[in-house]
Amino acid sequence: MSKVVVVGGGVSGLIASIVASQKHEVILLEANDKCGKKILLTGNGKCNYWNQDIHIRNYDTDHYDNLDTILKNQEEVYSFLESIGIYPKIKNGYYYPYSNQASSVRTILIKELERRKVKVIYQFKVEKIQKEENQFILKSSNQELACDQVILATGGKACPKTGSDGSGYFLAESFHHCIDKVTPSLVPLKANDSSLKDWDGVRCDSKVSLYIDNQKIKEEVGEIQLTDYGVSGICIFNLSGCATRSLEQKKAVSLHINFLPSLETDFDNWFQARNKQIPNHTLEELLESILPYKLMLVLFKKSGIRKEDSWDTLSEEKKAQFIKTITDYELEITESLSFDRCQVTAGGVSLSEINPNTMESLIIPHLYLVGELLDVDGKCGGFNMAFAFISGYIAGRSISC
Ligand SMILES: Cc1cc2nc3c(=O)[nH]c(=O)nc-3n(C[C@H](O)[C@H](O)[C@H](O)COP(=O)(O)OP(=O)(O)OC[C@H]3O[C@@H](n4cnc5c(N)ncnc54)[C@H](O)[C@@H]3O)c2cc1C
């Protein structure tokens, strides 16, 4: 039996503590006065904790082979979550607790800690960890603790008000781990465009393509929110990690938005047919039931046409320009909102420095690193919590005596 200290009481630290306590004495150190603060915010308070498609294609990392090895444990981890009482409601492959309340997931994890007699020390913010012979010494500003093995589960930098302020990176760096550049992900994006004030507040279905240095990289379909600073919504979030990383590398980032993703692609024909179907109508009338009105006015203004114009009276050049504006609106992205407004951190401790079968550091024996602290970020849909659960579980299971 070893004395194990887990640093951080988020998803990854809670599950690691629960699993490690089956064989070891475990002490969980949490900087806040509560564990699992972030869990309460997840999935808009409903906690989307898992997905039926846990696969490397839904994540970004520099080391997909290691990630693949880690994710192979998903069935065992999922069965464990069920065995401690988390009962799912599944919508389109997204898993929520049946209660639809994030608080139930947090309560189940904390009750399980108590049941397994894990000692939790709150308001212990680890500022320094030293390795002295076979022991680790963990220090806060006024306390000190020695142990045989450490699991670092401090999270990244996303939403620092929940406790994840990036201090884990300094702790990992003090053991000579490399930190891949950290940037916000699952975050709204700021744009430079003349329409921002006019379209603020519009929500619409779109197909959005991400271009980096004029090359199309990724595409997402879904609802987007148009704001006075840029764009938001799930499909923007799913493109944001790649966008922020590219901006960091000083690359040109733009989005190309198709505001009519489910209509046919030959818009010239579509406009002609609609014009025939309802003749003698203005462009405003042709599009009345097709586009949100505020957005329609933005698209007219951007194309230099008037809402009173009719399709027939537009020049071929104007028609082409209008169709391009509706179906291929180019938006220059300048930056993202900050870590305060993001859901997850891209970058972190490189997976190449971790044994993916155990989550143990390849640099310091008996040091384990898990969760968002690592260089792995997933799409919206429960992938990030699932990674925190899986990596935390593996570390807890792998600690040897
Ligand atoms: C608003 C919001 C909504 C989200 N929604 C979803 C969702 O629906 N589905 C999904 O999959 N993901 C979601 N995420 C992301 C997901 O919550 C995180 O990826 C996941 O919780 C990370 O878990 P973690 O244990 O690695 O880190 P965290 O949950 O960040 O926990 C880290 C813990 O460590 C503590 N800590 C940090 N430093 C120290 C230190 N030096 N000493 C002691 N303690 C320390 C912190 O106080 C914190 O309690 C959301 C995130 C946000 C912000």
The ligand as a Gaussian input file, in Angstrom:
#p B3LYP/6-31G(d) Opt

LIG

0 1
 C      -18.628000      26.271000     -18.926000
 C      -18.058000      24.916000     -19.245000
 C      -18.885000      23.936000     -19.770000
 C      -18.350000      22.676000     -20.080000
 N      -19.207000      21.711000     -20.556000
 C      -18.717000      20.474000     -20.845000
 C      -19.579000      19.427000     -21.234000
 O      -20.817000      19.568000     -21.264000
 N      -19.013000      18.226000     -21.572000
 C      -17.660000      18.008000     -21.495000
 O      -17.207000      16.904000     -21.820000
 N      -16.821000      18.980000     -21.077000
 C      -17.320000      20.194000     -20.728000
 N      -16.462000      21.160000     -20.274000
 C      -15.020000      20.834000     -20.121000
 C      -14.797000      19.916000     -18.880000
 O      -15.526000      20.432000     -17.795000
 C      -13.324000      19.821000     -18.514000
 O      -12.550000      19.449000     -19.637000
 C      -13.084000      18.814000     -17.392000
 O      -13.891000      19.122000     -16.277000
 C      -11.613000      18.819000     -16.990000
 O      -11.464000      18.074000     -15.819000
 P      -10.095000      18.135000     -15.000000
 O      -10.302000      17.286000     -13.801000
 O       -8.956000      17.828000     -15.876000
 O       -9.919000      19.665000     -14.575000
 P      -10.865000      20.650000     -13.735000
 O      -12.265000      20.213000     -13.780000
 O      -10.534000      22.004000     -14.207000
 O      -10.388000      20.455000     -12.229000
 C       -9.138000      20.883000     -11.762000
 C       -9.207000      20.996000     -10.240000
 O       -7.893000      21.185000      -9.720000
 C       -7.893000      22.216000      -8.746000
 N       -6.544000      22.812000      -8.745000
 C       -5.938000      23.479000      -9.773000
 N       -4.678000      23.821000      -9.422000
 C       -4.484000      23.353000      -8.155000
 C       -3.386000      23.397000      -7.248000
 N       -2.228000      23.984000      -7.593000
 N       -3.530000      22.832000      -6.015000
 C       -4.702000      22.226000      -5.664000
 N       -5.781000      22.166000      -6.478000
 C       -5.675000      22.725000      -7.721000
 C       -8.973000      23.173000      -9.227000
 O       -9.472000      23.991000      -8.175000
 C      -10.024000      22.192000      -9.784000
 O      -10.916000      21.776000      -8.772000
 C      -16.960000      22.406000     -19.910000
 C      -16.144000      23.411000     -19.366000
 C      -16.675000      24.653000     -19.028000
 C      -15.772000      25.697000     -18.436000

